[in-house]
Amino acid sequence: MNNDKAKTRNVMFSSAAGYQLAASIDYLVGIEPVQCVIMTHCFTCNKQTLTTARLSRGLAQAGFVVLRLDFTGLGESGGDFSTSHFSSMVSDIESAGAFLSDNYQPASALIGHSMGGTACLAASQNGCSALSEVSRLVTLASPAHPDHVLHHFGSALLKLERGENAEIRVAGKDFPVVPGFIENIRSYNMDKQMRSCHLPILAVRAGRDALVGAEDADQIMSLTSGPATLFQIDEADHLFSHREHADILLDRVSGWFAS
């Protein structure tokens, strides 16, 4: 691993809906990048979430150029979170791919944490020309299907199903959601996307994940048809928040890319 410290460049680019999306690009100065990677965060999180930022900077230290973005309405990105949905997450990844293609080099890999990983898998199969050179996928504690997130909506789900706006509470913070969110997420044919995926996949799961079950990684492994590798960090939580587990994660992901 290079001893030079990775740099971070903050950028903005337009989403398909016309919003300005914020991203941070982690890289080493003066070297030819190993490859360009797009990294996505979990539902209602942002690009500064510990899981995303640690892994991105660690991969940059190993010579990768990593773009980690804020999805629409989150972090420093424009737009209204309440009108976003799973399809907009997929579209935001495609916009990030277009930015990399125009300004650096095309992305060759996608890495996503939790629902961000589900969106990466979907984006890889959406026929976007800006992602046509993606040859590897990494899912980190990701659900196989986007509607998994609805299990955590509680009583808000009933309001949304009645056609009413609602708020969900995630990690002590309230987020507004409109009925269109659940309509979009339930209509998304993720099984079709997974079955069409022939890319090599590294599915990482956390042994003490209280949000996403072990069976989700198994479903990703069984429904996709490319070479699939399963890796579990036994004592890790959903965010891989302990430094020891983050280091194991970095070592495994960078090693898999090198294999």
C-alpha positions as CSV (number, residue, x, y, z in Angstrom):
1,M,0.0,0.0,0.0
2,N,1.2,3.5,-0.9
3,N,2.5,5.6,2.0
4,D,1.3,8.8,0.5
5,K,-1.9,10.2,2.1
6,A,-5.0,10.0,-0.1
7,K,-6.5,13.3,-1.2
8,T,-10.2,14.1,-1.4
9,R,-11.8,16.3,-4.0
10,N,-15.4,17.4,-3.6
11,V,-17.5,17.7,-6.8
12,M,-21.0,18.4,-8.0
13,F,-22.8,17.0,-11.0
14,S,-26.4,16.9,-12.3
15,S,-28.8,14.1,-11.7
16,A,-31.2,12.9,-14.4
17,A,-33.9,14.9,-12.6
18,G,-31.8,18.1,-12.7
19,Y,-30.7,18.2,-9.1
20,Q,-27.1,18.8,-8.1
21,L,-25.6,15.7,-6.6
22,A,-22.6,16.0,-4.3
23,A,-19.8,13.5,-4.3
24,S,-16.3,13.1,-2.8
25,I,-13.5,11.6,-4.9
26,D,-10.7,9.9,-2.9
27,Y,-7.4,9.4,-4.8
28,L,-3.7,9.4,-4.7
29,V,-1.8,12.2,-6.4
30,G,0.5,11.5,-9.3
31,I,-0.2,7.8,-9.9
32,E,-2.2,6.0,-12.5
33,P,-5.3,4.6,-10.8
34,V,-5.8,0.9,-10.4
35,Q,-9.4,1.4,-11.4
36,C,-12.3,3.8,-10.8
37,V,-15.0,2.8,-8.4
38,I,-18.4,4.2,-7.4
39,M,-19.3,3.7,-3.8
40,T,-22.8,4.2,-2.4
41,H,-24.1,4.6,1.1
42,C,-27.0,3.0,3.0
43,F,-30.6,4.2,3.2
44,T,-30.9,7.7,4.6
45,C,-27.2,7.8,5.2
46,N,-24.6,9.9,3.3
47,K,-21.1,9.8,1.8
48,Q,-19.6,10.6,5.2
49,T,-21.0,7.6,6.9
50,L,-18.2,5.7,8.6
51,T,-18.7,2.6,6.6
52,T,-18.5,4.4,3.3
53,A,-15.8,7.0,4.1
54,R,-13.4,4.5,5.7
55,L,-13.5,2.0,2.9
56,S,-13.3,4.7,0.2
57,R,-10.2,6.3,1.7
58,G,-8.6,2.9,2.3
59,L,-9.1,1.9,-1.3
60,A,-7.7,5.2,-2.4
61,Q,-4.6,4.6,-0.4
62,A,-4.3,1.3,-2.3
63,G,-4.4,3.2,-5.6
64,F,-8.0,3.3,-6.5
65,V,-10.0,6.4,-7.5
66,V,-13.2,6.1,-5.5
67,L,-16.3,8.4,-6.0
68,R,-18.7,8.3,-3.1
69,L,-21.9,10.2,-3.7
70,D,-24.8,11.5,-1.7
71,F,-28.1,10.3,-3.0
72,T,-30.8,12.8,-3.9
73,G,-32.0,14.8,-0.9
74,L,-29.3,13.5,1.4
75,G,-26.0,14.9,2.7
76,E,-25.0,17.8,0.5
77,S,-27.0,16.7,-2.6
78,G,-29.9,18.8,-3.8
79,G,-33.4,17.6,-4.3
80,D,-36.1,16.5,-1.8
81,F,-35.6,13.1,-0.1
82,S,-39.4,12.8,0.3
83,T,-39.8,12.5,-3.5
84,S,-36.8,10.1,-4.0
85,H,-37.2,6.4,-4.3
86,F,-35.3,3.3,-5.3
87,S,-35.3,4.1,-9.0
88,S,-33.8,7.6,-8.3
89,M,-31.0,5.9,-6.3
90,V,-30.3,3.7,-9.4
91,S,-30.4,6.8,-11.6
92,D,-28.0,8.7,-9.3
93,I,-25.5,5.9,-9.7
94,E,-25.8,6.2,-13.5
95,S,-25.2,10.0,-13.2
96,A,-22.1,9.3,-11.1
97,G,-20.9,6.9,-13.8
98,A,-21.4,9.6,-16.5
99,F,-19.4,12.1,-14.4
100,L,-16.5,9.7,-14.0
101,S,-16.5,8.8,-17.7
102,D,-16.5,12.5,-18.7
103,N,-13.8,13.6,-16.2
104,Y,-11.7,10.6,-15.2
105,Q,-12.2,7.2,-16.7
106,P,-15.2,4.9,-16.8
107,A,-16.1,3.1,-13.5
108,S,-15.0,-0.5,-13.5
109,A,-16.6,-1.5,-10.2
110,L,-19.5,-0.6,-8.0
111,I,-19.5,-1.0,-4.2
112,G,-22.7,-0.4,-2.1
113,H,-23.5,-0.6,1.5
114,S,-26.9,-1.9,2.6
115,M,-29.6,-0.6,0.2
116,G,-26.9,1.2,-1.7
117,G,-25.5,-2.2,-2.7
118,T,-29.0,-3.3,-3.9
119,A,-29.1,-0.1,-6.0
120,C,-25.6,-0.8,-7.4
121,L,-26.7,-4.3,-8.5
122,A,-29.7,-2.9,-10.2
123,A,-27.8,-0.1,-11.9
124,S,-25.3,-2.6,-13.3
125,Q,-28.1,-4.2,-15.2
126,N,-30.0,-1.1,-16.3
127,G,-28.2,-0.8,-19.7
128,C,-26.6,2.6,-18.9
129,S,-23.7,3.2,-21.3
130,A,-21.8,5.1,-18.6
131,L,-21.6,1.9,-16.6
132,S,-20.9,-0.4,-19.5
133,E,-17.3,-1.1,-18.3
134,V,-18.4,-2.2,-14.8
135,S,-16.9,-5.6,-14.4
136,R,-17.3,-6.2,-10.6
137,L,-19.8,-5.6,-7.9
138,V,-19.4,-5.6,-4.1
139,T,-22.5,-5.6,-1.8
140,L,-21.9,-4.8,1.9
141,A,-24.7,-6.0,4.2
142,S,-27.1,-5.5,1.4
143,P,-30.7,-6.7,1.2
144,A,-31.5,-8.8,-1.9
145,H,-34.7,-6.8,-2.5
146,P,-35.3,-3.0,-2.0
147,D,-38.7,-3.6,-0.3
148,H,-36.7,-5.0,2.7
149,V,-36.4,-1.5,4.0
150,L,-40.2,-1.4,4.5
151,H,-39.9,-3.7,7.4
152,H,-38.5,-0.8,9.4
153,F,-41.2,1.7,8.6
154,G,-43.5,0.7,11.4
155,S,-46.8,2.5,11.6
156,A,-45.7,4.9,8.9
157,L,-46.2,2.0,6.3
158,L,-49.9,1.9,7.1
159,K,-50.3,5.6,6.4
160,L,-48.4,5.4,3.2
161,E,-50.5,2.5,2.1
162,R,-53.6,4.6,2.7
163,G,-52.1,7.2,0.3
164,E,-51.0,9.6,3.1
165,N,-47.6,11.2,3.6
166,A,-45.7,10.0,6.6
167,E,-42.4,10.3,8.5
168,I,-40.0,7.5,9.3
169,R,-37.4,7.6,12.1
170,V,-34.0,6.3,11.3
171,A,-31.1,6.6,13.8
172,G,-33.0,9.2,15.8
173,K,-33.8,11.4,12.8
174,D,-37.1,11.9,11.0
175,F,-37.4,11.6,7.2
176,P,-40.5,12.5,5.2
177,V,-41.8,9.9,2.8
178,V,-44.6,10.0,0.3
179,P,-46.8,7.0,-1.0
180,G,-44.9,7.0,-4.3
181,F,-41.9,5.6,-2.4
182,I,-43.5,2.3,-1.6
183,E,-45.2,2.1,-4.9
184,N,-41.8,2.4,-6.7
185,I,-40.0,0.0,-4.4
186,R,-42.7,-2.7,-4.6
187,S,-42.9,-2.4,-8.4
188,Y,-39.2,-2.9,-8.9
189,N,-38.4,-6.3,-10.4
190,M,-35.2,-7.0,-8.6
191,D,-35.3,-10.7,-9.3
192,K,-35.1,-10.0,-13.0
193,Q,-32.2,-7.7,-12.4
194,M,-30.3,-10.3,-10.4
195,R,-31.0,-13.1,-12.8
196,S,-29.6,-11.0,-15.7
197,C,-26.4,-10.3,-13.7
198,H,-23.4,-12.3,-14.9
199,L,-20.8,-10.1,-13.2
200,P,-18.4,-11.3,-10.5
201,I,-19.9,-10.4,-7.1
202,L,-18.4,-10.2,-3.6
203,A,-21.3,-10.4,-1.1
204,V,-20.1,-9.3,2.3
205,R,-22.3,-9.9,5.4
206,A,-22.0,-8.9,9.0
207,G,-22.3,-11.7,11.5
208,R,-24.1,-9.5,14.1
209,D,-26.2,-7.5,11.6
210,A,-29.5,-6.5,13.3
211,L,-31.0,-5.0,10.2
212,V,-30.2,-7.3,7.2
213,G,-30.3,-11.0,7.6
214,A,-27.8,-13.6,6.4
215,E,-30.3,-14.9,4.0
216,D,-30.1,-11.8,1.9
217,A,-26.5,-12.4,0.8
218,D,-27.5,-16.0,0.1
219,Q,-30.3,-14.8,-2.2
220,I,-27.9,-12.5,-4.1
221,M,-25.5,-15.4,-4.5
222,S,-28.2,-17.8,-5.7
223,L,-30.1,-15.4,-8.0
224,T,-27.1,-13.9,-9.9
225,S,-25.3,-16.1,-12.4
226,G,-21.8,-14.8,-12.4
227,P,-18.9,-15.9,-10.1
228,A,-20.0,-15.1,-6.6
229,T,-17.9,-15.0,-3.4
230,L,-19.5,-14.8,0.0
231,F,-17.5,-13.3,2.9
232,Q,-18.7,-12.9,6.5
233,I,-17.1,-10.8,9.2
234,D,-18.5,-12.7,12.2
235,E,-18.6,-10.1,15.0
236,A,-19.4,-7.1,12.7
237,D,-22.5,-5.0,13.0
238,H,-24.4,-3.5,10.1
239,L,-22.1,-0.5,9.8
240,F,-18.9,-2.5,10.3
241,S,-18.3,0.3,12.9
242,H,-15.4,-1.2,14.8
243,R,-12.0,-0.4,13.4
244,E,-11.0,-4.0,13.4
245,H,-13.9,-5.0,11.3
246,A,-13.4,-2.0,8.9
247,D,-9.8,-3.1,8.4
248,I,-10.8,-6.7,7.7
249,L,-13.4,-5.3,5.2
250,L,-10.8,-3.2,3.4
251,D,-8.3,-6.1,3.2
252,R,-10.9,-8.4,1.8
253,V,-12.4,-6.0,-0.7
254,S,-9.0,-4.8,-2.0
255,G,-7.7,-8.4,-2.1
256,W,-10.8,-9.5,-4.1
257,F,-10.2,-6.8,-6.6
258,A,-6.6,-7.9,-7.0
259,S,-7.5,-11.6,-7.5
